[in-house]
Amino acid sequence: MGKQSDHTGTEAELIELRIESTAFGGKGVARKDGKVYFVEGAVSGDVAECEIVEASDRYSEARVVKLLEPSSHRGPSPCPVSDVCGGCQWQGVPYATQLEWKKGFVLNALKRIGKIDNPVNVEMLASPRINGYRNRIFMRARLQPDGLLYLGYFRRSSQDFVPIETCPIAVSRINEFIRNARAVSFASECQKANMTSEVKFRLEVQDLPSESGEHPHLLVTIYDPDDKSFPISSIIEKISSLPSVKWCGNSRDLHTAPRVLFESHLNREFHTAPGIFQQINIDHNHTVRSLVIEAVKKFQPSRILDVFCGSGNLSLALADGQTVIDGVEFSKRAIDVANYNVAAQGLKNANYYSGDTEKFLWRAAKQGVKYDLVIADPPREGMFKALIPLMKIRPQQIIYISCDPSTLSRDLGSLCRTQYKITKFSALDFFPNTYHIESFVILEAK
């Protein structure tokens, strides 16, 4: 071990590590002298000089200071800042290797957390696009006193700003926006505001896949600058004038933002509004919808419950006028859009409600409401608290979509120890070049 001074002037502990594997979260895993190290910026096969960031008796957190022997998995990256940017972990890693690692994450979580030793075959579904797939990004902005605007992300494991000119995983129309925004001058606005230091703010940019190649096609949400004295209205006005922007507004005004057509698919129109969640990989979102439809055709339920339903992403296409569909979602704005989607297309027997999923399930269980099939697409924390009322309702089938193998495995473990068995498991790579993975699971009552 050695020492080096970090940015605070204190000596940091250095250690040479050989990375044995890659963990969910994107960190490399090394073992030395009986201790486990989780190393940020490393991949399986690297030999690196690492700085100890945090230490405990059982394991230590570290980061790469210098690559001594780069892994054979490392290749040329299409992104000039991929070695420091906190967005992607695996730019340059062969895609087949990424898929192998992600499948391993899922299988390991099922066994270690869910205690499911022999799950059904996990089918790995690659993304149709490895780059240029992301239709929504969240960026940091830095407006300089001279009027120049820089967009970018945070450096890995820090809040240091990394400016970018393009983002390889974003769709081309978002990259066009980044170039156009960087070309805008705010010199007169900065002069009027007597700016002496940079103004920091955040913005979310969402592409509308429904739009043709013509402009406009982007929704841009601006979050208040750290410097409250700078007029955010001038930022919104300039960004709104860009040819690619359909709507630009303040995050405080999202309740008045307009509804817009997000996409048309499966003979349905899916509307959205600024600030409402939509899946970022449109190709694989279509895959999931197709998997849901395939299951519904097989099971032929007469009553479906869609929990964490958003604006109706997975259940709108199931509204055939005969099947009763109820959806519940905490976000009132998302439910407003879901009900607009129903009304605008004259769909029958599709009802969407705003509320807490756990309370909705308890109410249904106590009232004896039965659902043949439940679709669950919860946030990262899963739906552990809602499992008890769900099992009291006891649908014949559950379709569980998850973005976190750990919480998914926890919930599947509870379901499979009691009433259900897994009959289909697909892992979908919604997020190439990152460690994230989406799962699609069908459970049937034993």
C-alpha positions, 0 to 999 in steps of 0.5 A: 500500500502507498499514500497520496495527497487528495484534494483536501491535502490529506493523505489517501490510502492507495492499494493495487487491486486485480478486479475479479468480477463486476457487481450490480451498481457497476463497480468492480469487485476485488479480494485481497488479504481476505477483504472485499473491495468494491472499486468504482471505475473498474471492470472485470480483468482490470489491474489498478492502483486504487484509492480507499474511499471508505473502509469497514471491517468487512469490505472497503469502497475504492476508486481507480486512480491509475489503470496498471493493466486495462482489462481485455473487456475495455475497448474504444469508447464513442464518448470522450468523457466516458472515463469520468462522466457519472452517466455510463459505466461501460462505454467501450465494453463489448455488448455481449459482455454487458449482457452476460454481466447483467444476466449474472446480476439477475441470477445472483439476486434471485439466488442470494436475495430471493432464495430462488435456487432454480428459477425458470430460464432467464431469457436475455433480450438485447436492446435494438440500439446500443447507443442513441436509444435514450429519449429523455435525459436530465442534465446540469447547466452552467451559465457563465457571466459572459453569456455562454451556456454549458450543458453536462453531467456530474463527474462520477461520485462527485458534484464536479461538472463535466461539460459535454457536446454530445451524449452517445446514448441520447437520441439524435434530436436531443443531441441536436438540442445540446448543440443548439443550446450551447450556441445561444448567447445570454450575454445581454441577460447576464449583463442586465442581471450584473452577473459576476459568477456562474448560474447553476441550474438543471433541466430535463429534455424529453423527445417525443417519438410520435413526432416526425423528423420535422420540428418541434419535438422536445419538451424541456423542463427548467428547474430553478437556478441556485441563484434565485436573483437570476431571472429564470424567465430569460432562460426559458424564453431563449430555450423556447425559441430553439427550433427543436423545442415544442414546450419549455417551462419552469418545473414549478409550472408543470401543473399547467403544462399541456398534454402532448402525443408521446407516441402511437402504438398498437392502434392506441395513442399514448399522450403525456405531459412534461414531467410525467414518467415515460420509459426512455427506451421506446423499442424495448417499451414496445417489447414489454407491451407485446409481452403483456399482450401475449400473456393476456391473450393466453390467460384471457382474464376478465378483470385486470388491475394495473398498479403503478400504472403511470399514464396507462403505458402497459394497460391502454392497449388491453382495453377491448371494451369487454375486459375490465381494467382498473389502474392505480397510480400515486401521481395525480397528473399521470392519472389525469393523462391516463383518463384523457387517453381513455376519453380521447379514444372512446375506450370502454371499461378502463378506469384509472384512479389516483392513490396509494397502491397499498391502500387501494389493494387493502380496500379491494381485499376487504371489499372482496374485489377480485382481479384475475390478473395484476400488472405491477410496474413499481418504482425502484423500491419495489412493492414489498408493503403491498404484497400482503393485500395483493396475496389476499386478493390472490389473482391467478396471474401476476405480471411484475416489471422491475428495474431493480433485481434486488428488490424484485428478488426480495418480492419474488421470494415472498410470493414464491414461498407462499402462493406463486410460481415463476413461469416466465422470466425475461431480462430486457436491456433497457439501458445499454452501456450502464449496469441497469437492467429491466425484468419482466416476470410472469407468476401463476398461482400454485 
